[in-house]
Amino acid sequence: MPPETNDPSKSAGFAEAPHYHGHRERLRERFRDVGADALSDYELLEMVLFRALPRRDVKPLAKMLIAKFGSFAEAVHAPTARLQEVSGLGDAAITELKLVAAAASRVAKGQLKQRTVLSSWATVIEYCRSSMAFADKEQFRILFLDKRNQLIADELQQVGTIDHTPVYPREVVKRALELSATAIIMVHNHPTILSSITLGHAQAH
C-alpha cells in the first residue's frame, strides 16, 4: 500500500505545479516592479514565449535563441526560415516573436511622424535599423522629408534578391514631387554583410 500523506492536495489527487510556474511569476513581478531594464535579453524572450508555450519551461529555448542570433532584437527580427531551424520553436512561438518585431517597428514610425527626429544621421540609422536591418532580402526604401527635416512618408520602393534590388530614379523624383518633399533619404540594406545599411541623401533646390 502507498504511504499515507498529510498533504491534503496530494491526498485529493492534485498534481504539483511545474517548477517553472514560480519562475514565470517571479519574472513578471520583476518586470512590473522594476521594468524591462532589470531583465536580460533571454529573460525578455522568455516572457514573449510564455503565452505561446504555456506548459513548458522556455528558459533553455530563450537562451538558445540568444546564442544563435546574438541579442533580443536580432532574435525577434530573424527571418522566419532561420527561426524554424531552432528545435522546439513552433509556429505559435515564431508568431509571438514576429508580433514583437512588428510592434517595435510601428512604434518607431509613430514617433517619427509626431516630431522632428531626422535631424541627425544617428537618429536616421536607429530608425532604419529598427525597420529593415534584419530583413533577409535587400530593400530599397525612401524617407521623404519636408523643409524642417520632418518625415512626410517612409515608403518601401523595391524588394530584391538577397544581394540586389532595382532603383528607378524617375519614379523616385515623381513621388517626391507628389509629396512636395524638399529632401529625401534613400536607404538600402545588405543582408549578406552583417545586416548593414547604406544611406544616401538628396536635397531639392
Summary of the structure (lengths in Angstrom):
residues: 205
radius of gyration: 23.2
end to end distance: 92.9
largest distance: 92.9
contacts: 536
relative contact order: 0.08
helix: 48%
strand: 16%
